């Protein structure tokens, strides 16, 4: 999980450090999106490039489904549950 930031200047610096890095975003409906962080706006919407969508596996099923390729995606801020740097793709 990413650190909380109190000072807006620190937040801008943190956002700048995420540019062109892979982010993993969990959404309110259980989907997970992984893609390259391109930008955000004042409403906390996030734009990801080369984005892949992973559906949450059905209950009792441990097999992970193939991701769906979204490409360029805008994720509304009010649907974001968590954001983390994705370490699985280097």
MMTF fields as JSON, N, C-alpha, C and O atoms, coordinates in Angstrom:
{
  "mmtfVersion": "1.0.0",
  "mmtfProducer": "UNKNOWN",
  "numBonds": 359,
  "numAtoms": 360,
  "numGroups": 90,
  "numChains": 1,
  "numModels": 1,
  "chainsPerModel": [1],
  "groupsPerChain": [90],
  "chainIdList": ["A"],
  "bondAtomList": [4, 2, 8, 6, 12, 10, 16, 14, 20, 18, 24, 22, 28, 26, 32, 30, 36, 34, 40, 38, 44, 42, 48, 46, 52, 50, 56, 54, 60, 58, 64, 62, 68, 66, 72, 70, 76, 74, 80, 78, 84, 82, 88, 86, 92, 90, 96, 94, 100, 98, 104, 102, 108, 106, 112, 110, 116, 114, 120, 118, 124, 122, 128, 126, 132, 130, 136, 134, 140, 138, 144, 142, 148, 146, 152, 150, 156, 154, 160, 158, 164, 162, 168, 166, 172, 170, 176, 174, 180, 178, 184, 182, 188, 186, 192, 190, 196, 194, 200, 198, 204, 202, 208, 206, 212, 210, 216, 214, 220, 218, 224, 222, 228, 226, 232, 230, 236, 234, 240, 238, 244, 242, 248, 246, 252, 250, 256, 254, 260, 258, 264, 262, 268, 266, 272, 270, 276, 274, 280, 278, 284, 282, 288, 286, 292, 290, 296, 294, 300, 298, 304, 302, 308, 306, 312, 310, 316, 314, 320, 318, 324, 322, 328, 326, 332, 330, 336, 334, 340, 338, 344, 342, 348, 346, 352, 350, 356, 354],
  "bondOrderList": [1, 1, 1, 1, 1, 1, 1, 1, 1, 1, 1, 1, 1, 1, 1, 1, 1, 1, 1, 1, 1, 1, 1, 1, 1, 1, 1, 1, 1, 1, 1, 1, 1, 1, 1, 1, 1, 1, 1, 1, 1, 1, 1, 1, 1, 1, 1, 1, 1, 1, 1, 1, 1, 1, 1, 1, 1, 1, 1, 1, 1, 1, 1, 1, 1, 1, 1, 1, 1, 1, 1, 1, 1, 1, 1, 1, 1, 1, 1, 1, 1, 1, 1, 1, 1, 1, 1, 1, 1],
  "groupList": [{"groupName": "UNK", "atomNameList": ["N", "CA", "C", "O"], "elementList": ["N", "C", "C", "O"], "formalChargeList": [0, 0, 0, 0], "bondAtomList": [1, 0, 2, 1, 3, 2], "bondOrderList": [1, 1, 2], "singleLetterCode": "X", "chemCompType": "L-PEPTIDE LINKING"}],
  "groupTypeList": [0, 0, 0, 0, 0, 0, 0, 0, 0, 0, 0, 0, 0, 0, 0, 0, 0, 0, 0, 0, 0, 0, 0, 0, 0, 0, 0, 0, 0, 0, 0, 0, 0, 0, 0, 0, 0, 0, 0, 0, 0, 0, 0, 0, 0, 0, 0, 0, 0, 0, 0, 0, 0, 0, 0, 0, 0, 0, 0, 0, 0, 0, 0, 0, 0, 0, 0, 0, 0, 0, 0, 0, 0, 0, 0, 0, 0, 0, 0, 0, 0, 0, 0, 0, 0, 0, 0, 0, 0, 0],
  "groupIdList": [1, 2, 3, 4, 5, 6, 7, 8, 9, 10, 11, 12, 13, 14, 15, 16, 17, 18, 19, 20, 21, 22, 23, 24, 25, 26, 27, 28, 29, 30, 31, 32, 33, 34, 35, 36, 37, 38, 39, 40, 41, 42, 43, 44, 45, 46, 47, 48, 49, 50, 51, 52, 53, 54, 55, 56, 57, 58, 59, 60, 61, 62, 63, 64, 65, 66, 67, 68, 69, 70, 71, 72, 73, 74, 75, 76, 77, 78, 79, 80, 81, 82, 83, 84, 85, 86, 87, 88, 89, 90],
  "secStructList": [7, 7, 7, 7, 7, 7, 1, 2, 2, 2, 2, 2, 2, 2, 2, 2, 2, 2, 6, 6, 1, 3, 3, 3, 3, 3, 3, 6, 6, 1, 7, 3, 3, 3, 3, 3, 3, 3, 3, 3, 7, 6, 6, 7, 7, 3, 3, 3, 3, 3, 3, 3, 3, 3, 7, 7, 7, 7, 6, 6, 7, 7, 7, 7, 7, 7, 7, 3, 3, 3, 3, 3, 3, 3, 3, 7, 4, 4, 4, 3, 3, 3, 3, 3, 3, 7, 7, 1, 7, 7],
  "xCoordList": [0.852, 0.0, 0.896, 1.98, 0.425, 1.209, 1.035, -0.017, 2.062, 1.992, 1.002, 0.806, 0.37, -0.507, 0.368, 1.452, -0.119, 0.654, -0.15, -1.294, 0.435, -0.257, -0.026, -0.967, 1.192, 1.553, 1.283, 1.786, 0.489, 0.206, 1.462, 1.471, 2.515, 3.767, 4.363, 4.902, 4.268, 4.754, 3.909, 4.432, 2.597, 1.702, 2.065, 2.056, 2.385, 2.787, 4.077, 4.23, 4.997, 6.277, 6.04, 6.649, 5.149, 4.837, 4.19, 4.564, 3.213, 2.574, 3.589, 3.547, 4.503, 5.545, 6.417, 6.86, 6.665, 7.507, 6.786, 7.436, 5.449, 4.679, 4.563, 4.222, 4.835, 4.677, 5.444, 6.597, 4.783, 5.366, 5.733, 6.532, 5.155, 5.358, 4.059, 2.982, 4.156, 2.973, 2.251, 2.833, 0.959, 0.118, -0.903, -1.351, -1.261, -2.307, -3.446, -3.272, -4.606, -5.756, -6.866, -7.274, -7.342, -8.481, -9.714, -9.701, -10.793, -12.014, -13.113, -13.029, -14.148, -15.235, -15.975, -16.55, -15.981, -16.692, -15.813, -16.236, -14.587, -13.705, -12.712, -11.796, -12.869, -11.91, -10.578, -10.523, -9.515, -8.181, -7.66, -7.718, -7.151, -6.579, -5.095, -4.687, -4.281, -2.838, -2.425, -2.713, -1.74, -1.295, -0.314, -0.007, 0.172, 1.167, 0.454, -0.446, 0.856, 0.25, 0.628, 1.807, -0.388, -0.161, -0.493, 0.309, -1.669, -2.026, -3.226, -3.852, -3.526, -4.703, -5.258, -4.649, -6.414, -6.984, -7.473, -7.297, -8.091, -8.515, -9.628, -9.861, -10.321, -11.382, -10.88, -11.675, -9.57, -8.915, -9.174, -8.983, -9.606, -9.693, -8.266, -7.385, -8.037, -6.694, -6.726, -7.648, -5.709, -5.546, -4.389, -3.282, -4.666, -3.646, -3.492, -4.482, -2.261, -1.978, -1.61, -1.196, -1.753, -1.445, -2.104, -1.479, -3.358, -4.081, -4.647, -5.183, -4.515, -5.1, -6.13, -5.913, -7.258, -8.32, -8.389, -8.477, -8.347, -8.48, -9.781, -10.018, -10.629, -11.867, -11.573, -10.672, -12.335, -12.116, -12.622, -13.702, -11.855, -12.279, -13.555, -13.743, -14.429, -15.656, -15.317, -14.261, -16.207, -15.989, -15.725, -16.433, -14.7, -14.355, -13.45, -12.998, -13.184, -12.33, -10.981, -10.913, -9.917, -8.588, -7.859, -6.816, -8.407, -7.784, -7.989, -9.113, -6.882, -6.984, -7.293, -6.688, -8.235, -8.677, -7.672, -6.945, -7.64, -6.804, -7.29, -8.496, -6.36, -6.789, -7.39, -7.088, -8.243, -8.798, -7.95, -7.648, -7.566, -6.739, -7.656, -8.556, -7.421, -8.206, -7.462, -8.089, -6.142, -5.358, -5.362, -4.938, -5.835, -5.919, -7.23, -8.301, -7.146, -8.347, -8.393, -7.373, -9.612, -9.844, -10.631, -11.705, -10.078, -10.73, -11.292, -10.534, -12.623, -13.218, -12.735, -12.713, -12.354, -11.806, -12.726, -12.258, -14.048, -14.976, -15.125, -15.763, -14.549, -14.574, -13.261, -13.145, -12.278, -10.978, -10.987, -11.312, -10.621, -10.519, -9.073, -8.819, -8.118, -6.711, -5.836, -6.188, -4.682, -3.666, -2.339, -1.989, -1.601, -0.259, 0.636, 0.159, 1.928, 2.867, 2.88, 2.966, 2.794, 2.768, 4.188, 4.908, 4.591, 5.943, 6.024, 7.116, 4.869, 4.878, 5.433, 5.962, 5.329, 5.851, 7.01, 6.85, 8.148, 9.334, 9.743, 10.714],
  "yCoordList": [-1.176, 0.0, 1.237, 1.239, 2.275, 3.493, 4.372, 4.337, 5.167, 5.988, 7.133, 7.66, 7.522, 8.692, 9.947, 9.977, 10.974, 12.205, 13.362, 13.566, 14.138, 15.264, 16.558, 17.327, 16.816, 18.052, 17.906, 16.971, 18.823, 18.737, 18.718, 18.068, 19.414, 19.403, 18.005, 17.563, 17.306, 15.923, 15.023, 14.102, 15.292, 14.518, 14.668, 13.689, 15.891, 16.12, 15.38, 14.805, 15.398, 14.703, 13.187, 12.508, 12.668, 11.241, 10.852, 9.847, 11.655, 11.37, 11.383, 10.538, 12.35, 12.424, 11.183, 10.747, 10.612, 9.406, 8.177, 7.193, 8.218, 7.091, 7.134, 6.12, 8.276, 8.398, 7.301, 7.012, 6.693, 5.636, 4.371, 3.56, 4.205, 2.969, 2.188, 2.759, 0.889, 0.036, 0.177, -0.01, 0.514, 0.603, -0.515, -0.951, -0.969, -1.976, -1.292, -0.844, -1.212, -0.522, -1.54, -2.261, -1.585, -2.43, -1.542, -0.441, -2.047, -1.259, -1.797, -2.918, -0.98, -1.331, -2.595, -3.259, -2.951, -4.151, -5.407, -6.473, -5.276, -6.431, -6.614, -7.428, -5.871, -5.988, -5.357, -4.463, -5.839, -5.278, -4.853, -5.615, -3.633, -3.106, -2.879, -2.326, -3.311, -3.1, -2.429, -2.917, -1.292, -0.579, 0.517, 0.743, 1.191, 2.252, 3.55, 3.994, 4.156, 5.404, 6.548, 6.846, 7.187, 8.304, 9.632, 10.565, 9.727, 10.988, 10.785, 9.725, 11.845, 11.902, 13.317, 14.185, 13.556, 14.897, 15.247, 14.474, 16.425, 16.899, 16.049, 16.107, 15.256, 14.381, 12.981, 12.081, 12.794, 11.51, 10.442, 9.256, 10.839, 9.889, 9.564, 10.422, 8.344, 7.901, 7.368, 6.649, 7.729, 7.212, 6.215, 6.535, 4.996, 3.959, 3.592, 3.473, 3.414, 2.935, 1.467, 0.966, 0.772, -0.666, -1.424, -2.264, -1.115, -1.619, -3.014, -3.319, -3.857, -5.197, -5.251, -4.705, -5.913, -6.051, -7.497, -8.42, -7.685, -9.01, -9.033, -8.18, -10.032, -10.19, -10.973, -11.811, -10.704, -11.496, -12.895, -13.064, -13.916, -15.298, -15.62, -15.132, -16.436, -16.837, -17.544, -18.166, -17.447, -18.101, -19.587, -20.268, -20.074, -21.485, -21.836, -22.976, -20.886, -21.136, -20.458, -19.242, -21.241, -20.677, -20.369, -19.716, -20.835, -20.627, -19.174, -18.672, -18.502, -17.116, -17.063, -17.774, -16.215, -16.066, -15.226, -14.413, -15.433, -14.611, -13.17, -12.925, -12.207, -10.8, -10.351, -10.895, -9.349, -8.71, -7.481, -6.711, -7.286, -6.141, -4.941, -4.986, -3.864, -2.65, -1.581, -0.75, -1.592, -0.533, 0.708, 0.653, 1.83, 3.083, 3.091, 2.914, 3.297, 3.234, 4.394, 4.799, 4.928, 5.954, 5.299, 4.74, 5.377, 4.786, 5.919, 6.745, 5.966, 7.022, 6.913, 5.824, 8.033, 8.051, 7.46, 6.838, 7.646, 7.135, 5.613, 5.038, 4.953, 3.482, 2.853, 1.628, 3.672, 3.151, 2.828, 3.673, 1.58, 1.146, 1.266, 1.763, 0.815, 0.893, 1.017, 0.574, 1.638, 1.788, 1.349, 1.727, 0.544, 0.146, 0.038, -0.127, 0.134, -0.091, -1.58, -2.388, -1.95, -3.364, -3.858, -3.358, -4.825, -5.367, -6.631, -7.151, -7.136, -8.407, -8.261, -9.228, -7.063, -6.823, -5.851, -4.735, -6.264, -5.381, -4.932, -4.189],
  "zCoordList": [0.0, 0.0, 0.0, 0.583, -0.658, -0.793, 0.441, 1.078, 0.79, 1.992, 1.848, 0.752, 2.971, 2.992, 2.961, 3.543, 2.277, 2.121, 2.674, 2.268, 3.608, 4.223, 3.448, 3.257, 3.002, 2.311, 0.81, 0.187, 0.213, -1.231, -2.1, -3.145, -1.694, -2.467, -2.474, -3.488, -1.346, -1.283, -2.189, -2.816, -2.255, -3.109, -4.577, -5.323, -4.998, -6.385, -6.697, -7.774, -5.755, -5.934, -6.03, -6.857, -5.176, -5.189, -6.52, -7.126, -6.974, -8.257, -9.392, -10.287, -9.346, -10.366, -10.383, -11.445, -9.213, -9.142, -9.696, -10.047, -9.781, -10.31, -11.825, -12.435, -12.454, -13.904, -14.629, -14.309, -15.614, -16.443, -15.662, -16.132, -14.482, -13.709, -13.7, -13.874, -13.498, -13.467, -12.137, -11.068, -12.229, -11.041, -11.069, -12.129, -9.876, -9.703, -8.958, -7.825, -9.593, -9.006, -8.767, -9.677, -7.53, -7.181, -7.167, -6.616, -7.79, -7.918, -7.009, -6.509, -6.802, -5.884, -6.285, -5.423, -7.568, -8.019, -7.991, -8.436, -7.466, -7.325, -8.456, -8.338, -9.56, -10.658, -10.262, -9.418, -10.884, -10.703, -12.063, -13.028, -12.132, -13.363, -13.145, -12.124, -14.115, -14.048, -15.345, -16.438, -15.2, -16.388, -16.033, -14.862, -17.052, -16.893, -16.518, -17.23, -15.403, -14.932, -15.858, -16.047, -16.436, -17.347, -16.677, -16.725, -16.051, -15.385, -14.477, -14.458, -13.719, -12.866, -12.953, -13.577, -12.328, -12.321, -10.924, -9.982, -10.795, -9.473, -8.868, -7.66, -9.699, -9.204, -8.882, -8.612, -8.91, -8.608, -9.663, -9.394, -10.863, -11.968, -12.389, -12.32, -12.818, -13.189, -14.619, -15.004, -15.397, -16.75, -16.736, -16.305, -17.218, -17.344, -18.81, -19.532, -19.249, -20.595, -20.547, -19.501, -21.659, -21.751, -20.6, -19.951, -20.366, -19.199, -19.428, -20.494, -18.402, -18.378, -17.262, -16.18, -17.529, -16.541, -16.072, -16.882, -14.757, -14.154, -13.364, -12.509, -13.664, -12.916, -11.658, -11.639, -10.596, -9.391, -9.653, -10.22, -9.246, -9.506, -8.73, -7.616, -9.31, -8.604, -7.293, -7.169, -6.329, -5.032, -5.227, -5.969, -4.552, -4.622, -5.789, -5.9, -6.648, -7.811, -7.595, -7.412, -7.616, -7.382, -8.684, -8.677, -9.794, -11.091, -11.535, -11.547, -11.902, -12.345, -13.838, -14.641, -14.184, -15.561, -16.353, -15.783, -17.678, -18.544, -18.477, -18.44, -18.462, -18.393, -19.724, -20.786, -19.626, -20.816, -21.11, -20.198, -22.351, -22.741, -22.962, -23.8, -22.201, -22.341, -23.128, -23.785, -23.071, -23.712, -22.845, -21.691, -23.377, -22.625, -21.843, -22.422, -20.522, -19.689, -18.711, -18.154, -18.511, -17.495, -16.37, -16.59, -15.153, -13.997, -13.148, -12.639, -12.99, -12.163, -10.718, -10.145, -10.143, -8.79, -7.745, -6.791, -7.908, -6.896, -6.935, -6.052, -7.941, -8.014, -7.542, -7.503, -7.187, -6.775, -5.285, -4.451, -4.969, -3.574, -3.107, -2.01, -3.928, -3.551, -4.793, -5.886, -4.577, -5.629, -5.034, -3.916, -5.798, -5.36, -6.592, -7.715, -6.358, -7.45, -7.73, -6.806, -9.004, -9.381, -9.576, -10.439, -8.791, -8.853, -9.704, -9.931, -10.183, -10.919, -12.321, -12.87, -12.929, -14.278, -14.17, -13.674, -14.625, -14.54, -15.902, -16.041]
}
